[in-house]
Amino acid sequence: MENNRRHFIKKAGALLAGGIALPYLSQGSELDELFKDKKPVGIQLFTVFEKMNKDPKGTLEQIAKIGYKEIESAFSMREGYYGYKPKEFKSLLEDMGLKWRAHHALGAPFKMPAGGKLPTGANGKPISIPPTLNLRDNYQQLVDNAAEGGLSYLVCASTPVGTTDEIKKSIEVFQKTGEASKKAGIGFAYHNHATEFDPVDGGKTPYELVLSQTDKDLVKMELDLAWATKAGKDPVALFKEHPGRFPLWHVKDIKKDLQTITEVGNGIVEFKRIFEAAKIAGMQSFFVEYDLAPSMESVATCYQNLIKMDV
């Protein structure tokens, strides 16, 4: 067993070293064979937000070339799913050897929080948020679209949780969406940022309330590892407190300043330790996310670093 493991790591390292001068990995079939017993590496497309807006097909081809296998989509400046209907987008991905696993939707109409700022794009200007479907007003349509696309999960990307009343309303939306998702044969999950771990109105945190006041079979969690780390939370402890509740992860990294998102493996998130608890979490899929990554080289670095970690 140990000899096999050493051979596995040595072989993977040789493949990676052989492609280090290339912008993307070129030994996909060999790596696929080496890692056949591991979860496929997925990517959240917000990582390449602007590139997906400009050239969805070309960007996805680059993602597939790097080695990513699963896709989690998000909002875009184009109608529908990057300009495609659900079945069209599914077909486009499958033609490239990619699997569409999940989609991010807003929990309520987008509203900039007080003092908040939109991230800037490549032009240095804040990105704009186009009118888009949200779970509060359009949950059934979003569920139907997800089912039509053959997704495993519909995910709430963010929702108002600044007050007890907002949390209560969001929980109601989650329950309805979870019920509709179950009827459609898909799952529903909630994705966190750091703010969900801040106490509200002098009481519990939004994250605690969502976990305790929703049906664990209807509302799952997509844990963002970087935001949890920023908030001072131990992902493994969360998994042990709520086993099986975390089928989806965002594999994101953050620097020591707890402000700067960076390539996976170049920050402080303890990925090896966290992945060792994957079974306790109930993890089914994970998605690399590097918010508005500066280049495809950074996207490739995230993938390569994960492979080197042998998670």
VEXDOLO-328613 format. One record per residue (C-alpha): residue in three letters; x, y, z. Coordinates in steps of 0.001 Angstrom, whole numbers, plus 500000, padded with zeros to 6 digits. Example, Ala and Ser with C-alpha at 12.3 -4.5 7.8 and 13.67 -1.06 7.14 Angstrom:
! VEXDOLO-328613
LUMVO  aa     xx     yy     zz
LUMVO Ala 512300 495500 507800
LUMVO Ser 513670 498940 507140
END
This chain:
! VEXDOLO-328613
LUMVO  aa     xx     yy     zz
LUMVO Met 500000 500000 500000
LUMVO Glu 502716 502473 501008
LUMVO Asn 504847 501563 497967
LUMVO Asn 501865 502139 495703
LUMVO Arg 501261 505492 497334
LUMVO Arg 504900 506551 496871
LUMVO His 504782 505462 493236
LUMVO Phe 501530 507392 492776
LUMVO Ile 502990 510623 494170
LUMVO Lys 506273 510171 492279
LUMVO Lys 504456 509601 488983
LUMVO Ala 502091 512535 489478
LUMVO Gly 505004 514782 490391
LUMVO Ala 506891 513744 487268
LUMVO Leu 503908 514525 485086
LUMVO Leu 503488 517927 486675
LUMVO Ala 507181 518700 486390
LUMVO Gly 507089 517724 482747
LUMVO Gly 504395 520285 482075
LUMVO Ile 505696 523087 484249
LUMVO Ala 506856 525136 481257
LUMVO Leu 503461 524795 479609
LUMVO Pro 500606 527196 480297
LUMVO Tyr 498273 524256 480888
LUMVO Leu 498696 520573 481685
LUMVO Ser 498995 518381 478620
LUMVO Gln 499037 514911 480189
LUMVO Gly 495334 514787 481025
LUMVO Ser 494730 511107 480272
LUMVO Glu 497632 509934 482448
LUMVO Leu 496587 512171 485335
LUMVO Asp 492996 510978 484968
LUMVO Glu 494181 507393 485389
LUMVO Leu 496307 508256 488415
LUMVO Phe 493475 510117 490116
LUMVO Lys 490575 507877 489048
LUMVO Asp 489635 507086 492663
LUMVO Lys 489488 510753 493658
LUMVO Lys 486738 513325 493255
LUMVO Pro 486951 515182 489928
LUMVO Val 488320 518704 490249
LUMVO Gly 485585 521253 489594
LUMVO Ile 485606 525006 489090
LUMVO Gln 483163 527789 489932
LUMVO Leu 482854 529946 486808
LUMVO Phe 482843 533221 488762
LUMVO Thr 486585 532552 488743
LUMVO Val 486580 533441 485041
LUMVO Phe 483627 535843 485101
LUMVO Glu 484779 538297 482450
LUMVO Lys 486179 535620 480157
LUMVO Met 482863 533739 480274
LUMVO Asn 481033 536916 479344
LUMVO Lys 483273 537550 476343
LUMVO Asp 483814 534016 475047
LUMVO Pro 481986 531222 476906
LUMVO Lys 482920 528414 474532
LUMVO Gly 486574 529358 474226
LUMVO Thr 486933 529835 477969
LUMVO Leu 485378 526455 478720
LUMVO Glu 487730 524826 476217
LUMVO Gln 490670 526306 478128
LUMVO Ile 489215 525069 481427
LUMVO Ala 488840 521548 480043
LUMVO Lys 492403 521656 478673
LUMVO Ile 493758 522511 482128
LUMVO Gly 492125 519365 483501
LUMVO Tyr 488988 520518 485302
LUMVO Lys 486095 518064 485014
LUMVO Glu 483105 519585 486821
LUMVO Ile 481437 522963 486485
LUMVO Glu 479483 525184 488847
LUMVO Ser 477932 528098 486962
LUMVO Ala 477034 531568 488223
LUMVO Phe 475343 534715 486922
LUMVO Ser 476699 536401 483812
LUMVO Met 476114 539459 481661
LUMVO Arg 474445 537253 479044
LUMVO Glu 470884 535963 479163
LUMVO Gly 470196 532525 480584
LUMVO Tyr 473326 530501 481264
LUMVO Tyr 476084 532441 479508
LUMVO Gly 473772 532936 476555
LUMVO Tyr 472527 529344 476468
LUMVO Lys 469372 527581 477593
LUMVO Pro 469852 524844 480219
LUMVO Lys 469940 521892 477813
LUMVO Glu 472147 523808 475385
LUMVO Phe 474677 524652 478083
LUMVO Lys 474678 521061 479348
LUMVO Ser 475344 519791 475836
LUMVO Leu 478134 522317 475278
LUMVO Leu 479882 521167 478446
LUMVO Glu 479443 517470 477745
LUMVO Asp 480971 517879 474292
LUMVO Met 484125 519081 476077
LUMVO Gly 484120 516275 478638
LUMVO Leu 482786 518537 481383
LUMVO Lys 479952 517814 483810
LUMVO Trp 477569 520574 484905
LUMVO Arg 477055 519901 488610
LUMVO Ala 475626 523045 490213
LUMVO His 474443 526596 489626
LUMVO His 474655 529671 491866
LUMVO Ala 471561 531862 492245
LUMVO Leu 470970 534910 494426
LUMVO Gly 468650 534447 497397
LUMVO Ala 466940 537817 496833
LUMVO Pro 467186 540722 494379
LUMVO Phe 470724 542068 494440
LUMVO Lys 471277 544956 496836
LUMVO Met 474660 546416 497662
LUMVO Pro 475223 546358 501440
LUMVO Ala 475919 549653 503184
LUMVO Gly 479521 550605 502587
LUMVO Gly 480002 547688 500214
LUMVO Lys 481755 547892 496873
LUMVO Leu 481442 545753 493773
LUMVO Pro 484651 544031 492679
LUMVO Thr 486432 545671 489778
LUMVO Gly 486891 544094 486394
LUMVO Ala 489925 544052 484115
LUMVO Asn 489179 547632 483065
LUMVO Gly 489524 548794 486665
LUMVO Lys 485861 549707 486919
LUMVO Pro 483275 548017 489194
LUMVO Ile 481431 545160 487511
LUMVO Ser 477711 545692 486958
LUMVO Ile 475029 543258 488073
LUMVO Pro 472368 542709 485391
LUMVO Pro 468742 541885 486258
LUMVO Thr 468718 538220 487188
LUMVO Leu 466438 535569 488638
LUMVO Asn 466499 535135 492426
LUMVO Leu 465198 532504 494808
LUMVO Arg 462808 534797 496692
LUMVO Asp 460860 535690 493553
LUMVO Asn 461717 532934 491071
LUMVO Tyr 462677 529823 493030
LUMVO Gln 460443 527468 491040
LUMVO Gln 461783 528681 487698
LUMVO Leu 465357 528319 488929
LUMVO Val 464631 524804 490202
LUMVO Asp 462999 523846 486897
LUMVO Asn 465962 525205 484936
LUMVO Ala 468411 523312 487149
LUMVO Ala 466488 520087 486664
LUMVO Glu 466331 520661 482909
LUMVO Gly 470102 521079 482831
LUMVO Gly 470609 517845 484729
LUMVO Leu 472270 519541 487694
LUMVO Ser 472897 517831 491002
LUMVO Tyr 472424 521024 493045
LUMVO Leu 470950 524484 492929
LUMVO Val 472927 526726 495285
LUMVO Cys 472084 530006 496976
LUMVO Ala 475156 532146 496321
LUMVO Ser 474258 534820 498892
LUMVO Thr 471223 536208 500663
LUMVO Pro 470403 539019 503122
LUMVO Val 471382 537977 506664
LUMVO Gly 472137 541305 508331
LUMVO Thr 469189 541229 510740
LUMVO Thr 467082 538608 512512
LUMVO Asp 464180 539425 510191
LUMVO Glu 466307 538999 507081
LUMVO Ile 467578 535658 508351
LUMVO Lys 464024 534483 509040
LUMVO Lys 462880 535423 505530
LUMVO Ser 465930 533774 503974
LUMVO Ile 465290 530563 505913
LUMVO Glu 461710 530533 504621
LUMVO Val 463016 530854 501061
LUMVO Phe 465507 528047 501670
LUMVO Gln 462813 525711 502944
LUMVO Lys 460557 526369 499932
LUMVO Thr 463423 525984 497513
LUMVO Gly 464599 522817 499225
LUMVO Glu 461130 521295 498979
LUMVO Ala 460784 522233 495304
LUMVO Ser 464276 520914 494575
LUMVO Lys 463499 517571 496187
LUMVO Lys 460363 517227 494060
LUMVO Ala 462446 517967 490979
LUMVO Gly 465022 515338 491921
LUMVO Ile 467897 517694 492699
LUMVO Gly 469515 519044 495855
LUMVO Phe 469652 522530 497320
LUMVO Ala 472541 524103 499230
LUMVO Tyr 473574 527421 500760
LUMVO His 476964 529013 500106
LUMVO Asn 478566 531167 502800
LUMVO His 480775 534210 502967
LUMVO Ala 482518 535360 506153
LUMVO Thr 479635 537539 507349
LUMVO Glu 477404 534536 508071
LUMVO Phe 479636 533811 511061
LUMVO Asp 479062 537226 512673
LUMVO Pro 476464 537316 515505
LUMVO Val 473296 539218 514593
LUMVO Asp 471257 541357 516975
LUMVO Gly 473400 540195 519885
LUMVO Gly 472416 536574 519349
LUMVO Lys 473512 533616 517247
LUMVO Thr 475191 533766 513883
LUMVO Pro 473218 533472 510630
LUMVO Tyr 475113 530252 509892
LUMVO Glu 474050 528680 513185
LUMVO Leu 470436 529687 512589
LUMVO Val 470322 528315 509046
LUMVO Leu 471801 525006 510197
LUMVO Ser 469423 524675 513150
LUMVO Gln 466214 526026 511621
LUMVO Thr 466164 524281 508252
LUMVO Asp 465466 520659 507392
LUMVO Lys 468854 518951 507137
LUMVO Asp 467560 516751 504328
LUMVO Leu 466275 519692 502268
LUMVO Val 468892 522384 502901
LUMVO Lys 472530 521398 502595
LUMVO Met 475606 523622 502823
LUMVO Glu 478308 524547 500352
LUMVO Leu 481201 525523 502592
LUMVO Asp 483574 528138 501235
LUMVO Leu 486848 527127 502872
LUMVO Ala 488534 530512 502544
LUMVO Trp 485644 532554 503957
LUMVO Ala 485258 530093 506839
LUMVO Thr 488985 530426 507544
LUMVO Lys 488723 534231 507405
LUMVO Ala 485918 534061 509972
LUMVO Gly 488069 531962 512302
LUMVO Lys 486030 528807 511819
LUMVO Asp 487511 525339 511523
LUMVO Pro 485861 523493 508602
LUMVO Val 486651 520106 510125
LUMVO Ala 484933 521082 513384
LUMVO Leu 481865 522178 511399
LUMVO Phe 481816 518820 509594
LUMVO Lys 481947 516943 512887
LUMVO Glu 479165 519065 514387
LUMVO His 476926 518529 511328
LUMVO Pro 478071 515319 509603
LUMVO Gly 476791 514806 506077
LUMVO Arg 475519 518383 505746
LUMVO Phe 478297 519639 503433
LUMVO Pro 478065 517899 500037
LUMVO Leu 479658 520832 498204
LUMVO Trp 482811 522830 498912
LUMVO His 484420 525930 497476
LUMVO Val 488133 525245 497411
LUMVO Lys 489448 528775 497764
LUMVO Asp 492601 530109 499411
LUMVO Ile 493386 533300 501288
LUMVO Lys 496633 534959 502403
LUMVO Lys 497741 535593 505994
LUMVO Asp 496187 539059 505932
LUMVO Leu 492774 537326 505732
LUMVO Gln 491842 539815 503033
LUMVO Thr 493577 538725 499849
LUMVO Ile 492276 535765 497853
LUMVO Thr 495060 533881 496107
LUMVO Glu 495709 530722 494091
LUMVO Val 494781 527489 495819
LUMVO Gly 497856 526277 497669
LUMVO Asn 499457 529710 497935
LUMVO Gly 497603 530802 501069
LUMVO Ile 496900 529544 504581
LUMVO Val 493887 527234 504152
LUMVO Glu 494726 523735 505446
LUMVO Phe 493485 521755 502452
LUMVO Lys 495162 518432 503265
LUMVO Arg 493626 518319 506725
LUMVO Ile 490222 519427 505452
LUMVO Phe 490100 516885 502616
LUMVO Glu 490891 514114 505089
LUMVO Ala 487466 514871 506615
LUMVO Ala 485609 514678 503289
LUMVO Lys 483629 511575 504266
LUMVO Ile 482483 513136 507527
LUMVO Ala 481340 516211 505606
LUMVO Gly 479501 514091 503051
LUMVO Met 481376 515885 500273
LUMVO Gln 480213 514956 496774
LUMVO Ser 481774 517683 494642
LUMVO Phe 484192 520555 495136
LUMVO Phe 484842 523622 493029
LUMVO Val 487981 525706 492835
LUMVO Glu 487144 529391 493151
LUMVO Tyr 489504 532319 492805
LUMVO Asp 487257 535385 492650
LUMVO Leu 487835 537130 489307
LUMVO Ala 491163 535388 488743
LUMVO Pro 493714 537656 487041
LUMVO Ser 494659 535114 484352
LUMVO Met 494148 531606 483049
LUMVO Glu 497648 530870 484327
LUMVO Ser 496320 531460 487864
LUMVO Val 493411 529132 487124
LUMVO Ala 495889 526486 485960
LUMVO Thr 498063 527034 489046
LUMVO Cys 495090 526295 491307
LUMVO Tyr 494559 522983 489531
LUMVO Gln 498233 522020 489502
LUMVO Asn 498669 522828 493193
LUMVO Leu 495680 520686 494107
LUMVO Ile 497096 517761 492175
LUMVO Lys 500449 518157 493943
LUMVO Met 498698 518095 497320
LUMVO Asp 497334 514596 496619
LUMVO Val 494028 515480 498302
END
